[in-house]
Every structure is written in C-alpha cells, then in structure tokens.
Amino acid sequence: MFTLNVHFVEVLTDPDMQRFASNARGGGNEAENREAMARNIGFFGTYPIDENGAFSGNRVAGATFPNFMKTLSWLFSCGMCQAPMSLRQRR
C-alpha cells in the first residue's frame, strides 16, 4: 500500500504455508520458524519520487527481516512505475 504522503507498507505472504503445530505465533519449532522467515516478509517506510513522478526506490524504516531496516533502497525496474499526477503535484 502506498499513500499520498509518500509512505508505504508491503506484506508478502505465502498462502500455502503450513500452520504452526503449536498454534502459537512464538511457538514454532526450528523448521517452522525457518520456513516462516523464508516464505514471508513485511516492511514499511517512505518512497521518494522525482520531479517527473518516477519512483526511485523505497527507504525501509522497519521490517520483519532486521537486515532490511534503514539500509535497503528497494529499486523499481518495471519501467512503468510512474506516480499519479496527485503525487507529482504534492512535491
């Protein structure tokens, strides 16, 4: 989800993941925890746009994977990533 005030949140989950046997979020065994980290990720922060309204990446403020926090600049490479006019006008 991207907001007009240049904040975003992304949560990517694998719908085919098996449930934890303990039925408790913090009660997974080693294999369950390893699978959860490998197949799910969530992060949030801000995203800059240039004067033409093009995205130049994400600035991650927090994440479920600690190595993403404050160091990752997630670059878009789709070529069609263009901010709506309302975002360009807010700059």
C-alpha positions as CSV (number, residue, x, y, z in Angstrom):
1,M,0.0,0.0,0.0
2,F,1.4,3.4,-1.0
3,T,-0.1,6.6,0.5
4,L,-0.2,10.1,-1.0
5,N,2.1,11.4,1.7
6,V,4.9,9.0,0.4
7,H,4.7,6.3,3.0
8,F,4.3,2.6,2.1
9,V,3.8,-0.8,3.7
10,E,4.3,-4.1,2.0
11,V,3.4,-7.5,3.4
12,L,4.2,-10.5,1.2
13,T,3.0,-13.9,2.5
14,D,2.8,-17.4,1.1
15,P,-0.8,-18.6,1.3
16,D,0.4,-22.2,1.0
17,M,2.5,-22.2,4.3
18,Q,1.6,-24.8,6.8
19,R,0.2,-23.7,10.1
20,F,2.4,-24.0,13.2
21,A,1.7,-27.2,15.2
22,S,1.7,-25.2,18.4
23,N,-0.9,-22.8,17.1
24,A,1.1,-20.0,18.8
25,R,2.9,-17.3,16.9
26,G,6.0,-17.5,19.1
27,G,5.8,-21.3,19.5
28,G,7.2,-22.6,16.2
29,N,9.9,-25.2,16.1
30,E,13.1,-24.6,14.2
31,A,11.8,-25.9,10.9
32,E,8.6,-23.9,11.2
33,N,10.4,-20.7,12.1
34,R,12.9,-21.2,9.2
35,E,10.1,-21.7,6.7
36,A,8.2,-18.6,8.0
37,M,11.2,-16.4,7.6
38,A,11.9,-17.8,4.1
39,R,8.4,-17.5,2.8
40,N,7.0,-14.3,4.3
41,I,8.3,-10.7,4.6
42,G,6.9,-7.4,5.7
43,F,8.4,-3.9,5.6
44,F,7.4,-0.2,5.7
45,G,8.9,3.2,5.2
46,T,8.9,6.0,2.7
47,Y,9.4,6.3,-1.1
48,P,10.9,9.3,-3.0
49,I,9.5,10.4,-6.3
50,D,11.4,12.7,-8.7
51,E,10.1,15.8,-10.4
52,N,8.7,13.7,-13.2
53,G,6.8,11.5,-10.8
54,A,9.1,8.4,-11.2
55,F,9.8,6.2,-8.2
56,S,13.4,5.9,-7.3
57,G,13.2,3.3,-4.6
58,N,11.9,2.6,-1.1
59,R,13.6,3.7,2.2
60,V,12.8,1.0,4.6
61,A,12.2,2.1,8.2
62,G,11.2,-1.2,9.7
63,A,10.9,-4.9,8.6
64,T,10.3,-8.4,9.7
65,F,13.8,-9.1,8.5
66,P,16.1,-6.9,10.5
67,N,18.8,-6.6,7.8
68,F,16.3,-4.6,5.6
69,M,15.9,-1.8,8.2
70,K,17.4,1.6,7.4
71,T,19.8,0.1,4.9
72,L,17.7,-1.1,1.9
73,S,16.9,1.0,-1.0
74,W,14.5,-1.2,-3.0
75,L,14.7,-0.1,-6.7
76,F,11.8,-0.4,-9.1
77,S,12.8,-1.8,-12.5
78,C,9.4,-2.1,-14.2
79,G,9.7,1.0,-16.4
80,M,6.0,1.7,-15.9
81,C,6.4,2.9,-12.3
82,Q,5.0,6.4,-12.5
83,A,3.5,8.3,-9.7
84,P,-0.1,9.5,-10.2
85,M,-0.4,13.3,-11.0
86,S,-1.7,13.9,-7.5
87,L,1.6,12.7,-6.0
88,R,3.7,14.7,-8.5
89,Q,1.8,17.9,-7.6
90,R,2.5,17.4,-3.9
91,R,6.3,17.6,-4.3
